[in-house]
Amino acid sequence: MANRNESFADQLTFASQASVDERADFIGKTYLHLGGAILAFAGLTALILSNEQLSMGITQLMFGNGNIGYLIFFACFVGGSWIAQMWAQSETSQAMQYVGLGLYVVLQSIIFTPLLLFAQAVAGPELITTAGVLTIAVFAGLSIFVFITRYNFSFLGPALGIISLAILGVFVVAMFVPGFNLSSLGVWLPVGMVVLASLYILYDTSNVLHQYRIGQHVAASLALFASVALLFWWMIRLLMSLQRND
């Protein structure tokens, strides 16, 4: 029997040190949960968009009070996402991991609502479908590359964190500094963010093989879902930018 003082995670074996069957089972559960999270996100987002009053209310809440309102909403989203990820990585309970994953899916559905409304109005639902297909294709290609090479991309973690904080700082500055407009970057901003999201996919997929423990498939699936959502967001923005440049 495990020591009562051991945490939930301490009782688990790293996937890289587990048997072939255990590792295969862990990877299968991780991607099954990822698929479930994506389907839940798609269903909840479609439900929100089908309710005009709800979707417009979310958009008004985000943008109705100018930059200050958007910054407050974004801060709440970041805080909620942080809590969700902490729960999903819980070392005391797998049930708490599911609560974290569910909360994160709900938050992503809400934050995507204004973008999807705008994309539908400007370019039609076909653009969203195309962005989804491209997102899945890029994710699948990068995942296959990691699984075939088994390369450990964990070294990307610190750099990705620093770059993400720097980008967040630039976005905040752009909200409040007159004349500092990110739209001047044109298509290069979404291109750069698609590259960043792709690096996150390499990093998170590598972690599934090398960093997570058997039994932490919910936490692993949340990390992958976050990267897929980031890629999907900027794939939509990229296609919209390309369409405007035609």
N, C-alpha and C positions, 0 to 999 in steps of 0.2 A: 504494500500500500504506500502511496506517495506521502511524503512528509507533509503534515498539516500546515507547516510554515511556508511551504513552497507555493509560488504563485501559479496561476493557470499556465502561463507560458513556460515556467521553469520545468513543468512536468512533460513538456513536449520536446520532440527531437527536431533539429534543423532538417529541412527538406534535403539539403545537400548531403546529410549524413545518414539519411533514412535508407531503407531497402528500396529496391527498384519498384516493387509493388506499392509500397507506402507512398513513395514519391509520385508515382503515376496517379494514385488515388487522390492525393493532395492537389495535383495540377488539374485533374479532371473536375474536382469540386470547385476549385478557384474559378475556372472558366465557365462552369455551369452557373455559379453565382453571378459572375460578370454578365452572362447572357440574361439572367433573370433581372438584374439591375437595369440593363439597357431596355428590356421589354417594359419594365415598370415605368422607366423614365418616358419612353415613347407613349405608353398608354396614358399616363398622368398628364403629360404635356398636351396630348391631343384632347383630353377631357377639359383642360383649362382653356385651350384655344376655342373649343366648341361653345364655351360659355362667354359670350361677348362682354357681359357685365363684369365677370371675374377677371378676364384677361385685360380689359381696359383699366380695371381698378388696380391691378398689379402694375401696369405701365404708368398710370397716374401717380401711384405711390413712389415709384422709382424716379420719375422725371418731373413730377408736378411742382416740386419745390426747388428747381434749378440744381446747380452743382452741389449745394449743401445737402439737399434732400437725397441726391444720388449717393453722395459720399457716406451719409448716415446709413442708407440702405445697404451699401456695399460693405461697410464696416460690420453691420449685423450679419450679413451673409458670410463674411470671412470668419467672424466669431462662431457662428453656427456650424460652419464647415469644420472649424478647428475642434469644436466639441464633438461633432459626429465622428471625425477621424480618431479622436482620443477614445471614444466609446468603441469604435470598430477595432481598435488595437488593444482593447481591454485585456489585462492579464489576470482578471479575476473571473470573468464569465463570458462564455460564448454567446449567451442570450443578449448581453449588452452589445456585442459586436453586431448582431442583427439590427438592434435598435439604431446604432450608428449608421449602418449602411442604408437603412430605410430613411432616416432623417436626411442623409446626404442626397439621396435620389429626389426627395421632395424639394430640397433647396435648389438643386440644379434645374428642376422643372420650372420653378418660379423664376429664377434668374434668366432662363432662356426665353421666357414668354415674350418680352418686348422685342427681342431680336427676331424671333420667328414671325411675329406679327408684321414687323417692318419688312422682312424678307418676302413674305407672302404678298404684301401690298405692292412692293416695288418690282419684284421679279417673278412672283407666282410660286406655287408649291413645287414646281419642277426643280427649281434651284435647290430647295431644301432636300429633295430626294437625291439629287446629284451629289450634294455635299455629304449626305449620309453614306452613299455608295463609295465615294472616294475615301471617306474616313475609315470605313470597314476595310477597304483594300489596303490602305497604308498601314493600318493597325495589324492586319493579317500578315503582310509582307515583313514588317519589322519583327513581329513575334516569331515567325518562322525562322528568320535570320538568327535570332537569339537562341532558339531551341536547337538549331542545327550546329551553330558554332559553340554554344554553351559558354560564350564569353561573359565575364563578369563586368558589368558596366557600373558597379556601385561607386566607382571613383567619380562618376558624374554628379553625385549627390550635392557636395558642397558648392560646386560651380553653378548647378541649376538653382540652388537656393539663393545665391548671391545675385544671379541674373534676374530671377523672378522678383526679388525685392527692389532691384534697380528699376525694372520695368514698371512696377507698381508705383514707385516714386515719380517716375516720368509721367505716368497717367494722372497722378494727383496734381503735379505741377501744371500740366496742360489744362486742368479744370479751372485754375485760378490765376494763371499768369497771362495777361493780355498779349496777343501776338504769337503765343506759343501754341501752334495748332498741329496736332498729330496728322491731320488730313493731308498736310503738305508732304508727308512721306509716301502718299499714294499707295500703290500695291505692295510696296516693300515692307510695310508694317505687318499686314497679314501673312506675307511670305515668311518673314522672320519668326512670327509667332507659330506658324505651322511647323517650322523647323524646330523651335523650342519644344512644342508638344510632342514631336516625333522623338526628340531626345529623352523626354520624360517616359515615353513608351518603352524605349530601349532600357532605361534605368529601372522602371517598375517591373518589366518582364524579367530582367536579369535577377531582380530581387526575389521573384517567385522561385527561381531555381536555387539561389544562393543565400538569401537572408531570412526568409520566413521559416517558421517552424511548422511541422505537421500539425494540423488542427487550427491554424490561423488563416484558413482559406477565405474567411469573410473579410478580414483586414486586407488580404492580398487583392481580393476582387474589388474592394473599394478604391485602392490605389490605382488599379488599372482603369476602373471606371472614370476616375477623376482625369486621368490622362486622355482617355477617349473623348470625354466631354470637352476638354480644352481643345483638342484637335478638331472636333466637330464645330465648335463655336467659330474658330478662326478659319476653318474651311468655308463656312458660310460667308464670312466677311471677305475672304479672298475671292470667291466666285462673284460676289456683289461688286467688288472693286474692278475685277476683270470685265464685268458686264458694262460698268459705267465707262470704261476706257475704250469700248468697241466703237 
